[in-house]
Amino acid sequence: MADFVIRGDIAYTPAPDRLELCPDGYLVCENGLCAGVFRELPERYAGFPLYDRRGMFVIPGYTDLHLHAPQFPNMGIGMDRGLLQWLETLTYPAESLFSDIEKSEPVYQAFTAALRSTFTTRAVVFATTHVPATLRLMELLEESGLHTYVGKLSMDANCSEPLRETSAEAALEAVETWLDACEGRFRHTHPILTPRFAPACTAPLLEGLGEIAARRNVPVQSHLSETHDEIAWVRELFPEASGYADVYRRAGLLGPQCVMAHCIYLEEDEVSLLRETGTVIAHCPTSNTNIRSGIAPISRFLDAGLRIGLGSDISGGHTLDLAEVMREAIRVSGLRWRLCGDVRPLTPTEAFWLATKGGGNYFGKVGSFEPGYEFDALVVDIGNADGRSLRDRFDRLIYLGSADDLYEKYVGGVKLS
């Protein structure tokens, strides 16, 4: 790993309510890790190469905790449909094409290139039920330099026939085959077990995935409490469970290595369950507004000590730009506060923390410039023609910054662009 120093206007959030701004500071990368942020460069780093980015922001990379790579071509389409109709008419037909790896290739190439061009440095990704296409996506993401988890979908019930696996046993066998094929193959791209959501899986499949997760120490991702119709359906399918989250708990699928997307309508006992198990919530505000699912009470979850980050959730979400997702998180939290009054609105600092350290924590010590954190950094040039203060410019970064302003991108100390 290279050692170097970046000089610029540095911003990061060690805690949700704590913004650190260091004007014209020095950020040190040593062996791929952050050595610290300094107002004056310590003598011991004087021999490191220095990249002068004065006038530009230097911020941690963003982590996208939830997105569907095969749905990349569907972004912006069908947003007038509710979740279950949208799945049947758009999502399942699109994903069924990935049984042909030649059809998946251009989609996954375009997706990977687009993701690499954004503020995102790390991502947790859904693929499809198809092993060859999923492995190809993993290869492309590995080549990109991004750090990711990628999941082969598991579904054996209540979905279109081309995607439905013939039995729980067949689905579990396919997962084992896929995991075996991943062994020793990737450095920065890792497998993650992916039951699509409880309605698309039988109890034996969920329980089998829980057994694999424990035996092979593989993380898990899925969906939880996205719409009222979905929750009612889960109650019908799993009457023995006390609630939606309990379906996953009973199968051994919750825990600190688990990401659950959405979580809009959690009951209080489910909030406690996610907190106690350390399960991570992927808040997906652009998707939730597009398909009219609702507004998650994210500030309540933050105050309750839950682990939370952001997800673009393409193609329910219409953009891979997590900077826009971050802004939407602020806006919808303000709308919920104004219309319902049951939660406080998110602050820009909290939203920035969600995009960086909140989501990054799923990957370990990621998403901050505290010493010992992996060196994921973005150099962003938003200009300052009117001579605004650093705090004003930070607010502009939050509300106006986009991939068009990206000057450089580092992941684990390696420069990607």
N, C-alpha and C positions, 0 to 999 in steps of 0.2 A: 504494500500500500504506500502511496506517495504521502509525503508530509508537505503541507503548504499553509499559507495564510491568506484569507480574503479580508480586504479592508473595505468597509462600507457602513451603511446605516443598518444596524442589526436589530431585529425584533424577534422575540420568542416568548412563550408563555409557560413558565414552570408549573403553574396551577391555573385552573379555569378563571380565577378572578385576579390574576397577577400578570400584568404585561411588563416585560423588560424591554426597554428601548435604549440602545447604545449608539448615539450619533458618532459617525466617523470612527467606528471601533474596529477591532481586529478579532476575527474568528479563526481559531487555529484548528487545523486537521492534523492529527498525528496517528499514523498507522490505521487510518480509516475511522478514527473516533474523534469526537470533539474533545479538545484539550481545554477549552474555555473561551469566554468572551472577555476582551480586555480593552480598556480605554487607552492604555499605552502598551505597546508590544513588549513583553518580557524579553530580557537579553537572551535567555536560553532558546528562543525561537528566532533569533535574528538571522540565522543562516537559512531558514526555510524560504522557498520561493514565495514572493508576495504578489498577489493579484489585486491591483488597485481598482476598486469598483466604487470609488467615492461618488456620492450622489444617487447611488442605487440602493435598494433594499436588499438585505440578505436575511432570508427567513428559512425555517425548517420546511422540508418537503411535506406534501399533503398525502394522507392515506385514504384511499377509497375502500371502505369496508364491504361494499355490496354492489355488484354489477354483473350483468349477463352478457358475456361476449357474443354469443350467437344472435342476440337481438340487436346488435349494432346497426344493421340495415333498416330496422324498424323504428329508429328514433324519430319522433315527431308524427307518427302515424297512429291513428285509432285512439286518440286521446279523449274521444267522446264516449268511450265505453267503460263500464265498470270492470273491476278486476277479473271476475270469473268469465265474463263474456269476452274480454280482451285476451285472456289466455286461450280460449277455444278458437277464436277467429283469427288471431294474429300470431301469438307466441308459439303454440304447438305446431301449426303448419310450417312456420319458419324453421323451428328446431328439427323437425323431422327430416329436412333436407340434408342434415349433417351425417346421415348414414353413408353418404357419398363423400369421401374425404376430399375429392377434387372440388366439390361445391363449397366445402368449408374453407378451403385454402384462401381464396381471395377475401372472404369475410374476415377471417382471423388475421390475415396480413394487414388489412386496412384498419381493423380494430387496434392491433398492437401499435401501429405507426401513430394512430390518433392519440392513444393513451400516452405514448412516450412524449408527445408534443405538449402535454398539459402540465399543470403544477403537480400532478400525481407522481410520487416516487415509489409507492407501495400500494398493492391492491389485493382484494380478496374476491375471486372471480368464479362465477358459475359457467360451466360449459354445457354439454348435453349428455344424454345417456350413452353416447357412442365412444368407445374406448379409443380407436385410432384417431378420431378427430380431436379428442381431448388431449391426447399425447402430443399431437401436432401443435395445438395451441400452447401447450407448456413449452415446447421447443422454441416457438417464436418469442414468447415472453422471456425465456432464458437468454436468448440472443439480444433482446432489447436492452438488457442491463437493469431493468426494473426488478424489484423484489416482490414476489407474488405467492399467493396460495391459489390453486386452481382445483375446482371440483368436478368430477364426473357425476352427473345427476343420477339419482336413484328414484325410480317411480314404478310401482306395480299395481296401481289402482287409480280409477277416476281421472283418466287423462286419455288423449287420443291414442288410438291403437298403434300407430307407427312408433310412438315413443314409449308405450307401456311395456315394461319388461314382463316376461311370461309368468313369473312367479317370484316370490321372495327369495327362494333358493337360487334361481338363475340370476337375480339382481345382485345378490351377495357374492356369488361366484365371479360375476363381472367386476365387482369392486376389488376382489382379491387379485384377479388377473391384472387389473390396472395398477394396483399398488405394487405388485411384483415388477411390472414393467417400469415403474418409476425409480426403483431401487438403484442408487448410485448414478443416476442419469443426469440429475440437475443439481446445481449449486444454490441458486437463488429462487427457484420455482419449486413449490412444495405441494403435495396432494392434500386435499381437505375433503372429508366425507360430506356428501351433499344430498340428503333427502330434500326434494323440492319444497314440499310443505306437507304437513300431516295428512291432509285429505288425499294426497297422491301416493300415500304409502300405507300398506297394511301394518298391523301391529308386529307380525313376525319380521317384516323388513326393518322397521325402526329398531326393534330389539336386537336384530342381527348386526345392524350398523353400530349400535351402542357397544356390542361385544367386540367388534373389530376396532372401534375407537380405543377401547381400554387395552386390548391385547397388543395392538400395533402402535399405540400412542399417536394416533392421527387426530387432528382437530376436526371440527364439525361446523357447518353453516346451514342455515335454513331460514324460513320465514315464520313470523309469529304475530298474530293479532293485527292483521292489516285492514280488514273490513268486518263489518257486522255480519254480513252474509257468510263469510268464511268462518267466523267464530261459531255461528249457529250450526254450520255444517260439521265442524269438528265435534261439537257436542253430540250430534246424531251418530257420527261414526265411532266415537270413543266414549260411550256413556259411563264407562268405569272410571274415567279420569275426572278430577275435580275441576279442570279447566284446560285451556289450550296449552299453557306452559307445562302443565302436569303430564300431558301426553309425552313430551320430550323427556321430562324428568324420569318417568317410569321406564323409559327405554335407555336411560343412561347417557343422554345426549346433551345435557346441560353441563356447564363448567367453564373454567377460565380459558379453555381453548375453543369455546363455542361462540359463534357470532349469530345472533338472531336479528333479522332485518325487520324494521317497521315498529312493532310493539306500540301501536297507537292506542289500543284499548285494553291495556293491562289492568287486571283487578289488583287490589292492594296486596293480596296474598301472593300474586305473581310478581309484583315488584319486589317483595321480600325474598321470593325464591331466586330471582335473578341476582339480587344483591348477595345473597348467601352463597350461591354457587359461583359467583364471579363471572357469570355469563355477560358477553359484550352485546350492546345494542347498536345496530347500524341505523341511524336516523336518515331517512331518505325523503326530504321535504319536497323536492321537485317532482318526484314520482307520486307522492301522496296528494299533492295538489292537482297534478295532471289527470289522474284517474279518480279523483274525488274521494279518496279513501278517508281523509280526515287530517287532523293536526295533532301530532304526538306532543304530550306535555313534557318536553325535554328539560325545561328548567326544573320541574319537579323531580325528574329522575336524577339530574345533576345534584340537586340539594339532598336527595336520598342516598347519594354515594354510589350510584350505579356506574358501571363502565360504559362509556358512550363514545362513538365516533360518527362520521358522516359516510353516506353512500350515494353515489350517483344513480344507482338502480336503472341504468339503461336497460330496456327502452321504455319502461314506465317513466323514468326520467328522460328528459329530452336532450341532455348534454353530458359529455364526459368531463366538462370543466368544473372541478370541485370548488373553484372560487365562486361560481354562480350558485352551486348547491349551498355553500356557506352563507351567501347573501339571502337565499330563500329561507334558510333556517331562521335567520333574524326576522325576516318579514312575517313568516307565518306564526312565529311565537308572539309577535306583537299583535297580530290579528286575533289570536286566541285570547290573549290578555284583554283586548278591547271588547271582544264579543262575549266572552264567557266569564272573564274575571277570576278564573280558578287557578291560574299560574302567572308568574311574572314573565315579562319578555326577556329573551336572551340579550346579552350585551355583545358588542362587536368582539371584545376580548374573549368571551366565552366561545363564540362561534369560531374564532381563529384557533383556540385551544382544541375544539372538537376536530377541526380539519388537520391539525398537526399532532400534538401530543396525545389527545384523546383517542384518536384512531391508531396512531403510531404505537401506542402501548401494547396493542395486540401482537406486534412483531418484536416486543421486548423493549429495550431502552432506545426508543425511536421517537422522533417528533419534537425534540427540544435541543437546545445548544448547551445544556448542562454537561459538565465534564463526564466523560465515559459513555455518552450517547453516540450511537452510530451517526456518521456524518452524512446526513441527508440534508441538502441545502439547495435553495433556489436563489438566484440573483435576478431581481426584478427591477426593471427601469420604468417607473411611471412618470418620471420628469418632475420638475418643480419650478415651472416658469414664473409663478407668482410669489416665490419665496416663502411658502408656508412653513409652519413649525413641523417638527418631526412627528408630533402627535396628529396634526391635521393630515399629514401625508400618509400616516398609518391608516387613518380612517378612509382616505381615498383608496389606498391599497385594498382595504376590505370591500369597499362598495364599487370600485371601478376596475380593479386589477383583473387581468385575464392572461391567457396563454400568449396573447400577442405581445405582452410586455416581458415575456421570459427571455432573459439574456443568457443565463447559464443554469445547468441542472446537475447536481451531484447526488449519487446514491451510494452509500457506504464508502464515501471518499473517492469514488470513481466518477469522473466527469463524463456525462452523457451528451451534453450539448453546450 
